[in-house]
Amino acid sequence: MTGHSWDTYYQSVADFPPRPLTVKLAARLADRPEKTAIDMGCGSGRDFSHLLENGFSVHAFDAEQRSIDLCRVRFGGHPRLTLRHCGFDGFDYPKADLVLAWASLYFCPADKFDLVWGRIQSALKPGGYFCGDFLGVRDSWVADECRAMASFTEEASRAFLQGLEIEMFHIRDEAGQTVAGREKHWHTFTVLARKPANQPD
């Protein structure tokens, strides 16, 4: 996206509520002591704001400086929030009970994806959750917008989840619109997966 497009996006979603799965997972993890979450590509902070309200320590990052500037204005000074301006492969992933990657892994460079995914899996605590989206090969962004975007078939996406307990794997393959109202074809896989509680940390 261009700088103007990101500005439009952030303005459009700034007042959106957290996603229902974020709310669900915050409740599910409520009894964990010293809960920690990672928000990858945190955007306007719509999801990590709910986690902060529910006792999580949050490590959030975004490759767009506009995102971090906005989040510092909205949430700056919160004692349980750490913000960083960096890309996926430049982030130091702490151990986490929850890793969110809502509509963000799309923008991970394809040649960095295996490295980043390995760091995500290593960061998850036993019993911790990954929740986010993979980009499918038929999505119009793959050809039209960012050719270096990491896109996958359903089979390849499922292969990344080996060793995790898959609770949800939702396929979207349809014409639609972006938040900014632009028409596009969506091909995405929304995933909720859990690291087994008995798997070594």
C-alpha positions in Angstrom: 0.0 0.0 0.0 1.1 3.6 -0.5 1.4 6.0 2.4 -1.9 7.6 1.6 -3.6 4.2 1.5 -2.3 3.3 4.9 -3.5 6.6 6.3 -6.9 5.9 4.9 -6.9 2.4 6.3 -5.9 3.5 9.8 -8.5 6.3 9.8 -11.2 3.8 8.7 -10.5 1.2 11.4 -9.4 3.4 14.3 -12.8 3.1 16.0 -13.5 -0.5 15.0 -14.2 -2.9 18.0 -11.7 -5.7 18.6 -12.3 -8.8 16.5 -14.6 -11.4 18.1 -11.9 -14.0 18.2 -9.6 -11.6 20.1 -12.4 -11.1 22.7 -13.0 -14.9 22.9 -9.3 -15.7 23.4 -8.8 -12.9 26.0 -11.6 -14.5 28.0 -10.3 -18.0 27.5 -6.9 -17.0 28.8 -8.2 -14.8 31.6 -7.0 -17.0 34.4 -3.4 -17.3 33.2 -1.0 -15.3 35.4 1.1 -12.6 33.8 -0.5 -13.0 30.4 1.6 -11.9 27.4 0.5 -11.2 23.9 2.2 -10.3 20.6 0.3 -8.2 18.0 2.0 -8.5 14.7 1.2 -5.6 12.4 -0.8 -3.9 15.1 -2.3 -1.2 12.9 -4.5 1.1 14.9 -4.4 -1.0 18.0 -8.0 -2.1 17.8 -7.2 -5.6 19.1 -4.4 -5.1 21.6 -6.5 -2.4 23.3 -8.9 -5.1 24.4 -6.0 -7.2 25.6 -4.6 -4.4 27.7 -8.0 -3.8 29.2 -8.1 -7.5 30.2 -4.7 -7.7 32.0 -2.3 -8.7 29.2 1.1 -7.3 28.7 1.3 -6.6 25.0 4.3 -6.4 22.6 3.1 -4.8 19.4 4.9 -3.9 16.2 4.3 -2.6 12.8 6.5 -1.9 9.7 4.5 1.3 9.1 5.7 4.3 11.2 2.2 5.8 10.9 0.8 2.8 12.8 3.3 3.2 15.7 2.8 7.0 15.8 -1.0 6.5 16.0 -0.7 3.9 18.7 1.6 6.1 20.8 -1.0 8.9 20.6 -3.8 6.5 21.6 -2.1 4.3 24.1 1.4 5.8 24.8 2.5 5.5 28.4 0.5 2.3 29.2 2.7 0.4 31.6 2.0 -3.0 29.9 2.4 -1.9 26.3 5.7 -2.1 24.3 5.6 -0.7 20.8 8.2 -1.1 18.1 8.6 0.1 14.6 10.0 -2.9 12.7 9.3 -5.7 10.2 8.5 -9.3 10.9 12.0 -10.5 10.8 13.4 -7.6 12.9 11.2 -8.3 15.9 12.5 -10.1 19.0 9.6 -12.4 19.8 9.1 -12.9 23.6 7.3 -15.9 25.0 3.6 -15.4 24.6 0.3 -16.9 25.6 -1.3 -15.3 22.4 0.1 -14.3 19.1 -2.2 -12.2 16.8 -1.5 -11.8 13.1 -4.7 -10.3 11.8 -4.3 -9.4 8.1 -0.6 -8.8 8.6 1.3 -11.9 7.6 0.1 -11.0 4.0 2.9 -8.4 4.0 5.7 -10.6 5.3 8.2 -11.0 2.4 7.9 -14.4 0.9 11.6 -15.1 1.4 11.3 -14.3 5.2 8.2 -16.3 5.9 9.7 -19.6 7.0 12.0 -17.7 9.4 9.2 -15.6 10.9 6.9 -18.6 11.2 9.6 -20.5 13.1 9.9 -17.6 15.5 6.2 -17.5 16.1 6.1 -21.2 17.0 9.0 -20.8 19.3 7.4 -17.8 21.0 4.2 -19.7 21.8 4.0 -21.0 25.4 2.5 -24.5 25.9 -1.2 -24.0 25.7 -0.8 -20.7 23.9 -2.7 -19.7 20.8 -1.9 -18.4 17.4 -4.7 -16.5 15.6 -4.4 -14.8 12.3 -4.6 -14.9 8.5 -2.7 -16.5 5.7 -3.0 -15.1 2.1 -4.2 -17.5 -0.5 -2.7 -17.7 -4.0 -5.9 -16.6 -5.7 -6.1 -13.3 -3.8 -6.0 -10.3 -6.2 -3.3 -8.6 -4.1 -0.8 -11.4 -5.0 -0.7 -10.3 -8.6 -1.9 -6.7 -8.5 -0.4 -5.0 -5.4 2.6 -6.6 -3.7 4.2 -9.3 -5.7 6.6 -10.2 -2.9 3.7 -11.0 -0.5 3.8 -14.5 1.0 0.8 -16.4 -0.4 0.0 -20.1 -0.1 -2.3 -22.9 -1.2 -4.6 -24.4 1.4 -2.4 -27.4 1.7 0.7 -25.3 2.3 -1.1 -23.2 4.9 -2.2 -26.3 6.8 1.4 -27.7 6.6 2.6 -24.7 8.6 0.3 -25.7 11.4 1.7 -29.2 11.9 2.3 -29.8 15.6 -0.4 -27.3 16.6 -4.0 -28.2 17.4 -6.2 -26.5 14.8 -9.4 -25.2 16.3 -10.5 -23.2 13.2 -9.5 -23.0 9.6 -11.8 -20.7 7.7 -11.5 -20.3 3.9 -12.6 -17.1 2.2 -12.6 -17.2 -1.6 -14.9 -14.6 -3.0 -15.2 -11.1 -4.5 -15.5 -8.3 -2.0 -14.2 -4.9 -0.9 -11.3 -3.5 1.2 -12.0 -1.4 4.2 -11.4 1.6 2.0 -14.1 0.4 -0.4 -12.0 -0.9 -3.3 -13.1 -4.0 -5.1 -10.9 -7.0 -4.8 -11.0 -10.8 -4.8 -10.3 -12.2 -1.3 -8.6 -15.6 -0.9 -7.6 -16.0 2.7 -7.3 -18.6 5.5 -8.2 -17.5 9.0 -6.6 -19.8 11.5 -7.0 -20.4 15.2 -4.5 -22.9 16.5 -3.1 -24.0 19.9 0.3 -25.2 21.0 -0.3 -28.4 22.9 -0.1 -28.0 26.6 2.3 -30.9 26.9 4.6 -29.7 24.2 8.0 -28.5 25.5 8.4 -24.7 25.8 
